[in-house]
Amino acid sequence: MWGTRRGCIIRYMLSLFGKEIRPSIDQVFTPRRTEVNRAIYVDRVALEKALIRALGGSLHTMIYGESGSGKSWLYKKVLSDIGALVATANCANAVRLKSLTAEIQQVVDEEEPKRLAEHSEEMNTTLKAVVAEGGLKSTRKYTFSESDPFLDCVRILRERAGSNSAVLVIDNLEMIFSSAALMEELASIVILLDDARYAKFSVKLLIVGVPSDAKRYLSKTHASVGNRLSEIPEVSNLSSDQVRTLIKTGFSLLKLELDEETLDMWQKHVFEITMGYAQPVQEYCQQLGYVLEDSNWKIEPEQLKEANIAWLKQGLSQASGLINEWMNKRETKAGRRNQVLYVLSKSKKKTFHVNDVESALRLEFASSTKPDQTLGVGQILSELSKGQNAILKRTQSEASYEFRDARFAMALRASLYKDPHRFKISKLDSPVADIE
């Protein structure tokens, strides 16, 4: 507490003497913050408009996109802008509780702990009174249903929202995608919200997650579910210009004005290695900020390389570690595998075919590949897609692959480089096997 107050006092004293006050780096770049940081948020006009229109329509809404693409900040920003009352159920907790309804009840219960129990308590009291008066003469003829917790939840959400929109967010859908029971429960919730008993409370459902085929999956098991859901376009990566805006805004807040040449260089580099994913862009800029702080805010050419290394250790440690496992194996084809990994790091495509990878490899490493030589690219890609350390996954299309997680591609882009003088593929922290 005293440390915080002392920091405020120091900042206040500096302001009195006209000293420039630079905010802390983790106040500007906040990649893991749950609340939207509007100072650094990059407007995504088309997606925001699509979401607003979807929420105002008659259907429930689905948002999908890769992890780190900015889905959470997008929907939170939009829901805040329209003044909606929001309750967010996390599917990760639904797995733990083995019930999506239980998670929804728990979320609403945090705000209204007594009201959810009110109906059940009333039922119990009535039941005891009837028993005391001898009212239960035939258990076959008279039954007492338990309270419907989901109905209680939507009722309370509507009461709390008043005349504003009420939105129930189902976040991290990928956590229950492999659970038939929980996906069945989700399908039931979608259908129930159109039932008159539930629909009168006008609570809209917003389903958020990674799977792009969730709507198709739900429609396959329950045809009527698909008719109740609308999808906005995929929340994908930021454009190069949006990355530029984020960099310029963030470092301007840190009192660092960038000339056009530096801004151009940083924009190209950051967009290239993060692939424009919103959260990784902020992670990288945060590490670059720390490097600059250690250099007394003087810009030097080697700082991007230092930021790469820092980001590999902080934001990409798991992905980088798995890549090390593949590159450190000293097998006969280890050199060729390193070539393949390097080529994958340069690929601009999300999905890559064996033939495309081989063509790129022959072009990149012409001196180590002969026209009639079998390179074994298909076998290498297959190996990279198997086991606990797999970094690739096979697609539905024959002989095609994609990264199991975009962070594997980022780790490759941030770490691998070809040394033209020693003919080696190297990582920033350690060189690996000869390739030519």
C-alpha positions, 0 to 999 in steps of 0.5 A, spaced: 500 500 500 505 504 501 509 503 495 503 505 491 502 511 495 509 513 494 509 512 487 503 517 486 506 522 491 513 521 486 509 522 480 505 528 483 512 532 485 515 530 478 508 534 475 509 540 479 516 541 477 514 540 469 517 533 469 515 528 463 511 522 467 511 516 463 506 511 465 509 504 466 509 499 460 504 494 463 499 500 464 499 501 456 500 494 453 495 489 457 495 483 453 492 479 459 487 484 462 480 481 462 477 488 461 478 492 455 483 497 455 480 502 451 487 507 450 490 501 446 484 498 443 484 498 435 477 499 432 475 493 428 469 497 425 466 491 420 466 486 426 463 491 431 458 493 426 456 485 425 456 484 432 451 489 434 446 488 428 447 480 430 445 482 437 439 486 435 436 481 431 432 475 432 437 470 433 442 468 438 449 469 436 456 466 435 463 469 435 469 464 433 476 465 432 483 463 434 486 464 441 489 471 442 485 474 436 481 479 440 474 475 441 473 477 448 475 485 447 471 485 441 465 483 444 466 486 451 467 493 448 461 492 443 456 490 449 459 496 453 457 500 448 450 498 447 449 498 455 447 491 455 447 487 462 452 481 461 453 475 465 459 471 462 459 463 463 466 460 462 465 453 459 472 451 463 468 451 469 462 448 466 467 442 465 469 442 472 462 442 475 460 437 469 454 442 468 453 448 463 447 450 467 451 450 474 456 454 471 451 459 469 447 459 476 454 460 479 455 466 475 448 469 476 449 467 484 455 471 485 450 477 484 444 475 487 446 469 492 439 469 496 434 470 490 436 463 486 435 459 493 428 463 494 424 459 489 427 452 492 426 454 499 419 456 498 417 449 495 420 446 501 416 450 506 410 448 502 412 441 501 413 441 509 406 444 510 402 439 506 406 433 509 404 436 516 397 437 514 396 430 511 395 433 504 400 428 501 394 422 500 397 419 494 404 420 491 402 417 484 397 423 483 401 429 486 408 431 484 412 437 486 417 439 481 424 442 483 426 449 481 428 450 474 435 454 476 436 456 468 429 459 468 431 463 475 437 465 472 434 468 466 428 471 470 434 475 474 438 477 468 432 481 466 430 484 472 437 486 473 437 489 466 431 493 466 429 496 459 437 494 457 439 488 453 441 482 457 446 478 454 448 471 457 455 470 454 458 462 453 465 463 453 471 458 451 466 454 447 472 449 445 473 447 452 466 443 452 466 441 444 469 434 445 463 433 451 457 430 447 453 431 454 455 439 455 454 440 447 447 437 448 446 441 454 448 447 450 443 445 444 437 445 449 439 452 452 439 455 445 432 451 444 429 453 451 430 460 450 425 460 444 420 457 449 415 462 451 416 461 459 424 463 457 423 467 451 419 472 455 425 475 459 428 477 452 435 474 454 440 473 448 445 468 448 452 470 445 457 464 444 464 465 444 470 460 442 475 457 437 471 452 433 469 454 426 464 449 425 460 449 432 454 451 429 454 445 424 456 441 429 450 443 433 445 443 427 447 436 426 445 433 432 439 438 433 437 441 426 433 446 429 439 449 433 442 452 427 436 456 425 436 459 432 444 461 431 447 467 427 455 467 426 458 474 425 465 473 420 471 470 423 475 474 428 481 473 425 488 477 425 489 485 425 491 488 418 498 491 418 495 498 418 492 496 425 498 493 428 501 500 426 496 504 429 497 499 435 504 500 436 504 508 434 498 509 440 502 505 445 509 507 444 506 514 444 502 513 451 509 511 453 512 518 451 516 515 445 515 518 438 517 514 433 519 517 426 516 514 420 522 509 418 522 506 425 515 505 425 515 502 418 520 497 420 517 495 427 510 495 423 513 490 418 517 486 424 511 485 429 506 484 424 510 478 420 512 474 427 505 475 430 501 474 424 497 480 426 494 476 432 491 482 437 494 479 444 501 477 441 502 483 438 501 486 445 505 481 448 511 483 443 510 490 444 510 489 452 517 486 451 519 491 446 518 496 451 522 493 457 528 492 452 527 500 450 526 502 458 533 498 459 536 502 454 534 509 457 528 509 451 534 510 446 532 506 440 537 501 437 537 496 431 538 490 435 532 491 440 528 487 435 532 481 436 532 482 444 525 483 444 524 476 440 528 473 445 524 476 451 518 474 447 520 467 446 521 466 453 515 469 456 509 469 451 512 463 447 516 459 452 511 452 451 511 453 443 519 454 443 520 448 447 517 443 443 520 446 437 527 445 440 525 438 442 524 437 434 530 441 432 535 438 437 534 431 435 540 428 431 538 423 426 540 422 419 534 427 417 535 432 422 538 437 417 532 436 412 527 437 418 530 443 420 529 446 413 522 444 413 521 448 419 524 454 416 520 453 410 514 453 414 516 459 418 516 463 412 509 460 409 504 465 408 498 460 408 494 457 414 494 450 410 500 448 406 500 442 402 506 437 402 508 439 394 508 446 396 512 445 402 517 441 398 517 446 392 519 452 397 524 448 400 527 446 393 527 454 392 530 456 399 535 451 399 537 449 392 544 448 393 542 442 398 537 439 393 538 435 387 532 435 382 531 428 382 532 427 389 527 424 394 526 429 400 521 426 404 517 432 406 511 428 406 514 423 412 517 429 416 510 433 416 507 427 418 512 426 424 511 433 426 503 432 426 504 425 431 505 424 438 504 429 445 509 434 442 506 435 435 506 442 432 502 440 426 495 437 425 493 434 418 487 437 415 481 434 412 484 435 405 489 429 403 497 431 404 495 438 407 497 440 414 496 446 419 499 448 425 496 445 431 496 452 434 498 459 431 503 460 437 508 454 434 508 458 427 510 465 431 515 461 435 518 459 428 518 466 425 521 469 432 526 464 433 529 461 426 534 464 421 538 462 416 546 464 416 548 464 409 555 464 411 555 458 415 550 454 412 546 453 418 539 454 421 539 457 427 535 459 433 536 466 436 539 463 443 542 457 440 545 454 433 542 447 431 544 442 426 548 444 419 543 444 413 548 444 407 
